[in-house]
């Protein structure tokens, strides 16, 4: 009988720990689709509703991972082999999970992340033609197969999105006293970005319960409303219902 009581108590503690665990929401898509803007808008709504929110990004999110980001995204990085590129993405991600994502989830926060492993599958797996399986296997081994509770895939015209990202990154690099830019991927061809978009669409088809595609060609406000409707319909988060009611 004592054993049964202990087992029940252990199960209760486990349940309470699980119930306090936060939610993990990621934003995906080509650069220039408005991922960062929409993530900030969602974070503001969630905080107003009383939720603890962690905002982060990949590659990056920690001091070590931000150093790796500079290597990966700076247009001055030349001759980086596709496999080395993928390895650096996962090195950054493993540190990010250990320092930011898992502690945030364990504290009960809603963790919002601009890019996660889906980006690696789309960019390196499809764009660099390395295939999906190596990416998914590395995710299992190095990331403990951590999966987002929900992924918002921002979809737009690839050519227009990449051009917006190029202009934005050039403005940022001109403002930087160190001359860094993040245009390495934006220098790729239309064919590359076409493959990346197809990679994203393949993931969305494979995992419809997790990934939801949002047409991001409207105004930022229109896109924000679409995202709020998705969040409200798919996740039980207190205080959001009144935010998603259509205006009269």
C-alpha positions as CSV (number, residue, x, y, z in Angstrom):
1,X,0.0,0.0,0.0
2,X,2.9,2.3,0.8
3,X,4.4,1.7,-2.6
4,X,1.1,2.6,-4.2
5,X,0.9,5.8,-2.3
6,X,4.4,6.7,-3.3
7,X,3.7,5.9,-6.9
8,X,0.5,8.1,-6.8
9,X,2.4,11.0,-5.2
10,X,5.2,10.7,-7.8
11,X,2.6,10.7,-10.6
12,X,1.0,13.8,-9.1
13,X,4.3,15.7,-8.9
14,X,5.0,14.7,-12.4
15,X,1.6,15.9,-13.6
16,X,2.0,19.2,-11.8
17,X,5.4,19.7,-13.4
18,X,4.0,18.9,-16.8
19,X,1.1,21.2,-16.3
20,X,3.4,24.1,-15.5
21,X,5.6,23.5,-18.5
22,X,5.4,26.4,-21.0
23,X,4.6,26.4,-24.7
24,X,7.0,26.6,-27.6
25,X,5.9,28.6,-30.7
26,X,8.2,29.1,-33.7
27,X,8.0,31.4,-36.7
28,X,9.4,30.2,-40.0
29,X,9.7,31.4,-43.6
30,X,12.0,33.2,-46.0
31,X,13.7,36.3,-44.7
32,X,11.6,39.4,-45.5
33,X,8.2,37.7,-44.8
34,X,7.7,39.6,-41.5
35,X,8.5,36.9,-39.0
36,X,10.3,39.1,-36.5
37,X,7.6,41.8,-36.7
38,X,4.8,39.3,-36.2
39,X,6.6,37.6,-33.3
40,X,7.0,40.9,-31.5
41,X,3.3,41.7,-32.0
42,X,2.2,38.3,-30.7
43,X,4.6,38.7,-27.7
44,X,3.0,42.0,-26.8
45,X,-0.5,40.5,-26.9
46,X,0.5,37.5,-24.8
47,X,2.2,39.7,-22.2
48,X,-0.9,41.9,-22.0
49,X,-3.0,38.8,-21.4
50,X,-0.7,38.0,-18.4
51,X,1.6,35.4,-19.8
52,X,5.3,35.2,-19.2
53,X,7.0,35.3,-22.6
54,X,10.6,34.6,-23.8
55,X,11.5,36.0,-27.3
56,X,14.5,34.6,-29.0
57,X,16.0,33.8,-32.4
58,X,18.1,31.4,-34.5
59,X,20.9,31.2,-35.3
60,X,21.7,33.0,-32.1
61,X,19.9,33.6,-28.8
62,X,22.9,33.1,-26.6
63,X,26.4,34.8,-26.5
64,X,28.0,31.8,-28.0
65,X,25.3,31.2,-30.6
66,X,25.4,34.9,-31.6
67,X,29.1,34.4,-32.5
68,X,28.2,31.5,-34.7
69,X,25.4,33.6,-36.3
70,X,28.0,36.1,-37.5
71,X,30.0,33.4,-39.2
72,X,26.9,31.9,-40.8
73,X,25.2,35.0,-42.0
74,X,28.0,37.5,-42.8
75,X,28.5,37.8,-46.5
76,X,32.3,37.9,-45.8
77,X,32.2,34.2,-44.9
78,X,33.4,32.5,-48.0
79,X,33.8,28.8,-49.0
80,X,31.7,27.3,-46.2
81,X,30.8,23.8,-47.1
82,X,27.1,22.9,-46.9
83,X,27.8,20.2,-44.3
84,X,29.9,22.6,-42.2
85,X,27.1,25.1,-42.5
86,X,24.6,22.6,-41.2
87,X,26.9,21.5,-38.4
88,X,27.3,25.2,-37.2
89,X,23.5,25.6,-37.3
90,X,23.1,22.7,-34.9
91,X,26.0,23.8,-32.7
92,X,24.2,27.1,-32.2
93,X,20.9,25.4,-31.7
94,X,22.1,22.9,-29.1
95,X,23.5,25.8,-27.0
96,X,20.3,27.8,-27.5
97,X,18.1,24.9,-26.3
98,X,20.3,24.4,-23.2
99,X,20.6,28.1,-22.2
100,X,17.3,29.6,-23.3
101,X,14.6,27.4,-24.7
102,X,14.5,24.5,-22.1
103,X,14.9,26.8,-19.1
104,X,12.1,29.0,-20.5
105,X,9.7,26.1,-21.0
106,X,10.6,24.7,-17.6
107,X,9.7,28.0,-15.9
108,X,6.2,27.9,-17.6
109,X,6.9,30.7,-20.1
110,X,5.7,30.8,-23.7
111,X,8.9,30.7,-25.7
112,X,8.6,32.5,-29.1
113,X,11.5,31.7,-31.5
114,X,12.3,33.2,-34.8
115,X,13.4,30.1,-36.7
116,X,14.2,26.6,-35.4
117,X,15.1,23.2,-37.0
118,X,12.5,23.6,-39.8
119,X,14.8,26.4,-41.1
120,X,17.7,24.0,-41.3
121,X,15.6,21.4,-43.1
122,X,14.4,24.0,-45.6
123,X,17.7,25.9,-46.2
124,X,20.3,23.2,-45.8
125,X,18.1,20.1,-46.5
126,X,16.3,21.5,-49.5
127,X,18.2,24.7,-50.5
128,X,21.7,23.1,-50.2
129,X,20.3,19.7,-51.3
130,X,21.5,17.8,-48.3
131,X,18.2,16.1,-47.8
132,X,15.7,16.0,-44.9
133,X,16.8,12.9,-43.1
134,X,20.3,14.1,-42.0
135,X,18.7,17.2,-40.6
136,X,16.0,15.2,-38.7
137,X,18.6,12.7,-37.4
138,X,20.9,15.5,-36.1
139,X,17.9,17.1,-34.4
140,X,17.1,13.8,-32.7
141,X,20.7,13.4,-31.5
142,X,21.7,16.9,-30.7
143,X,18.4,18.6,-29.7
144,X,16.7,15.7,-27.9
145,X,14.0,15.8,-30.7
146,X,12.5,18.9,-29.0
147,X,9.4,19.9,-31.1
148,X,7.5,23.2,-31.1
149,X,3.9,23.0,-29.9
150,X,3.0,25.2,-32.9
151,X,4.9,26.6,-35.9
152,X,3.7,29.6,-37.9
153,X,5.0,29.4,-41.5
154,X,5.0,32.9,-43.1
155,X,4.5,32.5,-46.8
156,X,4.9,35.2,-49.4
157,X,6.3,35.8,-52.8
158,X,10.0,34.5,-52.6
159,X,11.5,37.2,-54.9
160,X,9.7,40.1,-53.1
161,X,10.6,38.7,-49.7
162,X,14.3,38.2,-50.4
163,X,14.5,41.7,-51.9
164,X,13.0,43.2,-48.7
165,X,15.5,41.2,-46.6
166,X,18.4,42.4,-48.8
167,X,17.5,46.1,-48.4
168,X,16.9,45.7,-44.6
169,X,20.3,43.9,-44.1
170,X,22.2,46.5,-46.2
171,X,20.7,49.3,-44.1
172,X,21.8,47.4,-40.9
173,X,25.3,46.8,-42.2
174,X,25.7,50.5,-43.1
175,X,24.7,51.5,-39.6
176,X,27.1,49.0,-38.1
177,X,30.5,50.5,-37.0
178,X,32.1,47.1,-37.5
179,X,30.8,46.6,-41.1
180,X,29.0,43.3,-40.4
181,X,26.1,42.3,-42.6
182,X,23.7,39.4,-42.7
183,X,23.4,39.1,-46.4
184,X,25.2,35.8,-47.0
185,X,22.1,33.8,-47.8
186,X,20.3,36.7,-49.6
187,X,23.1,36.5,-52.2
188,X,21.8,33.1,-53.3
189,X,19.9,32.5,-56.5
190,X,16.2,32.4,-57.2
191,X,16.4,28.7,-57.7
192,X,17.9,28.3,-54.2
193,X,15.0,30.2,-52.6
194,X,12.5,28.3,-54.7
195,X,13.9,25.0,-53.2
196,X,13.8,26.5,-49.7
197,X,10.1,27.4,-50.1
198,X,9.3,24.0,-51.5
199,X,11.1,22.5,-48.5
200,X,8.9,24.5,-46.1
201,X,5.8,23.4,-48.0
202,X,6.8,19.8,-47.7
203,X,7.2,20.1,-44.0
204,X,3.8,21.7,-43.7
205,X,2.3,18.9,-45.7
206,X,4.0,16.3,-43.5
207,X,3.2,17.9,-40.2
208,X,-0.2,19.7,-40.5
209,X,-1.0,19.3,-36.8
210,X,2.1,21.4,-35.9
211,X,2.8,23.8,-38.8
212,X,0.2,26.3,-40.1
213,X,0.9,28.4,-43.2
214,X,-0.1,32.0,-43.1
215,X,-0.4,34.1,-46.2
216,X,1.9,37.1,-45.3
217,X,1.2,39.2,-48.4
218,X,-1.4,41.4,-46.6
219,X,-0.6,44.3,-44.2
220,X,1.2,43.6,-40.9
221,X,-2.1,44.2,-39.1
222,X,-4.0,41.7,-41.3
223,X,-1.3,39.1,-40.8
224,X,-1.3,39.7,-37.1
225,X,-5.1,39.0,-36.9
226,X,-4.7,35.7,-38.9
227,X,-2.0,34.6,-36.4
228,X,-4.1,35.5,-33.4
229,X,-7.0,33.4,-34.8
230,X,-4.6,30.4,-35.3
231,X,-3.2,30.7,-31.8
232,X,-6.7,31.0,-30.3
233,X,-8.0,28.0,-32.2
234,X,-5.1,25.7,-31.6
235,X,-3.8,26.6,-28.1
236,X,-5.7,27.0,-24.8
237,X,-4.1,30.3,-23.6
238,X,-5.9,32.4,-21.1
239,X,-6.9,35.9,-22.0
240,X,-6.7,35.6,-25.8
241,X,-10.3,35.0,-26.7
242,X,-11.3,38.7,-26.5
243,X,-8.2,39.6,-28.6
244,X,-9.4,37.5,-31.4
245,X,-13.0,38.7,-31.7
246,X,-13.6,40.5,-35.0
247,X,-14.2,44.2,-34.7
248,X,-17.8,45.5,-35.2
